[in-house]
Amino acid sequence: MTEHWSASDPGVLRFPSGALVRGRGLRHPLPSGPTSAPTPMPTFAVYLLGKQPPRTEWDARWLRWPDFRLPKDRRQARLAFEEALTRAANERVEVACGGGRGRTGTALACMAVLDGVPPDRAVAYVRRHYHPRAVETPWQRRFVLRFADDV
């Protein structure tokens, strides 16, 4: 069993089930912990990018997702979000895109739906608990609303 994120670590979102997932922007430096040292590395990550990310020391999934758009494969997205939420029970899970708000916020909102947040409240939940500007576009908001209906 791996040590979890701390709920007070930068970018960490606590889901209603208690699962902790760190969202972040890959264009920004790793967040610092309480002693200004970088926080621990994730043990699993989902990277939401238009191009394949570099290899990591930890287990990671790449979800093809261009900036300001939607995932290219909705079924693959659902599977990645389910895996991330399941692994967050025992591991340090990170979800990240370039800036850490639009795609990351959308993914976190979909994970909130999987964790029991009603789809019509998931964006507000992520904006309140992760970042006030998470989920940047109207089509990303619609994606979250319709996420529960997708295969």
Long-range contacts (C-beta under 8 A, 24 or more apart in sequence): 1-90, 2-43, 2-90, 2-91, 2-92, 3-40, 3-92, 4-91, 4-92, 5-39, 5-40, 5-92, 6-33, 8-34, 9-33, 9-39, 10-39, 11-100, 11-130, 13-108, 13-126, 13-129, 13-130, 14-129, 15-85, 15-88, 15-111, 15-112, 15-115, 15-117, 16-112, 16-115, 16-116, 16-117, 17-115, 17-116, 19-85, 19-88, 19-89, 19-115, 20-88, 20-93, 21-84, 21-85, 21-88, 21-93, 21-94, 21-95, 21-108, 21-111, 22-92, 22-93, 22-94, 22-95, 23-94, 23-95, 23-96, 23-100, 23-104, 23-105, 23-107, 23-108, 23-130, 23-131, 23-134, 24-94, 24-95, 24-96, 24-100, 24-104, 25-96, 25-97, 25-98, 25-99, 25-100, 25-101, 25-104, 26-53, 26-96, 26-97, 26-98, 26-100, 27-98, 27-99, 28-99, 28-100, 40-92, 41-92, 42-91, 42-92, 42-93, 42-94, 43-87, 43-91, 43-92, 43-93, 44-83, 44-84, 44-87, 44-91, 44-92, 44-93, 44-94, 45-93, 45-94, 45-95, 45-96, 46-80, 46-81, 46-83, 46-84, 46-93, 46-94, 46-95, 46-96, 46-107, 47-96, 47-97, 48-95, 48-96, 48-97, 48-103, 48-104, 48-107, 49-97, 49-98, 63-107, 65-97, 65-103, 67-97, 67-98, 67-99, 67-102, 67-103, 68-102, 68-136, 68-137, 69-139, 70-106, 70-139, 70-140, 70-143, 74-150, 74-151, 75-150, 75-151, 77-107, 77-110, 78-110, 78-147, 78-150, 78-151, 81-107, 81-110, 81-111, 81-114, 82-114, 84-111, 85-111, 85-114, 85-115, 100-131, 101-131, 101-133, 101-134, 101-135, 101-136, 102-134, 102-135, 102-136, 102-137, 102-140, 103-140, 104-134, 105-130, 105-131, 105-133, 105-134, 105-135, 105-136, 105-140, 106-134, 106-135, 106-140, 106-143, 106-144, 108-134, 109-134, 109-135, 109-144, 109-147, 110-143, 110-144, 110-147, 113-144, 113-147, 113-148, 119-144, 119-145, 119-146, 119-147, 119-148, 120-145, 122-147
